[in-house]
Structure formats: C-alpha cells, structure tokens
Amino acid sequence: MIVNCVAYRDGKRLADIPLAEIGATLADPGTFLWLGLHEVEPEVLLHIQEQFGLHELAVEDARKARQRSRIEAYGDTLFIAIKTAQLSAPGAGDTAADGDIHYGETHFFVARNFLISVRHGNDLGYAAVRRRCEDAPEMLAKGAPFALYALIDFIVDNYHPIVEALSSEFEVLESEIFTHQLDHTAIERLYGIKRKLMALRSAVVPVEDISVQLTRLHPELIHKDLRAYFRDIHDHVARTIETLDNLREMLTTAMAMNLSLISVRQNDIVKRLAGWGAILAVPTVVFSLYGMNFHHMPELTWEFGYPGMIVATLVICGLFHRKLKKSGWL
C-alpha cells in the first residue's frame, strides 16, 4: 500500500521516512515529504489523516475510486482527483487501438510541505516521475508543488499514445469506406472507437479546469515561477481535447458517409434490377400472347413465324439494353 515515503530538502533526497516519524519530519522547516500510496486500506489512510491533518471529507473520497475529477481546497491543503488512462499492449497481429484502455484514478493531497498521491485501479506507477524529479534537484527544490506538476504532466502525457492509436485506427477504417463497402465487423469497430473517444474525453476535460485553477488561483501554494509549468499542462490538455473533438467529428461524418454510400449502392442495385425487369418484360409479353389457344394468331401459318418472332424479340431486348446502358441503369 505504501509505495514510498521520502523526505526532501533543497531538492535533495534525505531519507525514507516510516509512518511513525512523519509528524517529526513535517515539523522540520525547509523539508517536504512525498508519500506515494496504492490501493491503501482505510485503517492506514486514517492514520495518515491524523499525521498530516487532512480533512475527513477529502480522505473519505480518497478511500475509493470512481470520484469526479476535481480540485478542492480544505484549508491550506488542496485535494485533487484526476482520472488516469493507459493503453495496454495489443495482441499479435492487432492494431494499436485493439488494445484495451485501462482507466484508474489518482488522488492528490498537496500542501507547502507535503505531497500525497493515492493511486487506484491501474498499473500506472510514478517511480519514473520521482526519479526524474530527483535527477533535477534545482527544480525539486521548489517543493511539493513542482512534484505535483511532474505527476500531473506524466498523467497528461499518457493520454497522447491513446489518442494517436485511436486516430491511426480510424484512418485505416476511413480508407476502407471509400474502397469497398464496410462489413459488419468494421462498422462495429467504428462504434467501438467512438465509445473509446467519449470515455477518454470525459477523463481529459476536467484536467483542463484543474490546470486553470492551479495557474490562476492558490498563490499561497503555487508560486509565480511555477505557474508557467501548469500553463504548459493546460496547453497540452487543450490540444488533446481539440484533437479528440476533431476526431469525433470526423468519425461521425465517416459513419454518415458510410450510410450514404450504402444507400447509393442500394439505389444502383434497384436501378439494375428495374432495367433487367424492363428488358425481360418484352419476351414475357410476347411469349405469353403466343401461349394462348387462339386459332387466328398473327403468323401462325407462316413458315418463318417462329424464328422471326425470336429475332424480333431479341432485337427489341437489345434496343432496350442499349438505351438503359446509355442512361446508366445497367
């Protein structure tokens, strides 16, 4: 449950801190504590609440996933909930978008001297983020707000491969629309991409508001020199949302185009059937007339009556075929 709990001063790692010594570490001025949790048990979270003085409502929300993405202030502490997304590796022979999208949540408690991340529901770890921050001590010296920026930036960066994979899959299906009629499986894949787009967009959109608030509000926590970093997150999120909206619009247009092409193909088939029906009506009428048992029929006694009628029927059918072919019905 406790991934790591490390104290930092002036951007340098001091030591791993056990839970029993958290209070003493927080009392040390100039030191901030970075605590990482994963699927934490309520008893442990209750102990952490007592150590850090967290608000009970925020702790209650952090106990379980499926929270609304948001940012809230509880005294000097900010509570932030963000949905995370990760694209699983596709199987052999599959395209990139065939992999499942795993969603999770990360809840943050951030103050001037501590940062707590509570991770739920996916395998997306933050060890690499911590290492990158430790490799840049001059930036980590800015304290917990910079570590918060690094984590949110990492979450936002993980949205991009999913968008690219869905975009690539859509381009393949889009080309198939104009080459041949899509089969049932391909149409289902189109709707599958649209469902994934909607789910991803619902995860990304709240991050835009969170980044705006971190940029413009909470000056006691987010210093002026750090606001540019959160503006950068806002720019990435805005571009991701714009790409998702454009892709959704193109997907909707492609579906409508596919239905239109199917209607056009059906109309062509109906026209061909009607044209051949008109051609076959000629011999049908002629042969049905000569099948009647009347004594006085034209050319009944003529030696060349039968072949003459066959030739006349074929000529009339040929003229019909030529006319319908020229008009585009055949």
TAVENNOR-V197485 format. One record per helix or strand. SS is the DSSP state (@ for helix, = for strand). FROM is the first residue (numbers start at 0). LEN is the number of residues. If there is no record, write none. Layout:
ss: (SS SS)
from: (FROM FROM)
len: (LEN LEN)
This chain:
ss: (= = @ = @ @ = = @ = = @ @ @ @ @ @)
from: (1 11 18 30 41 55 69 76 95 100 113 126 136 143 183 223 304)
len: (8 5 8 8 11 7 5 11 3 11 7 8 4 34 33 67 22)
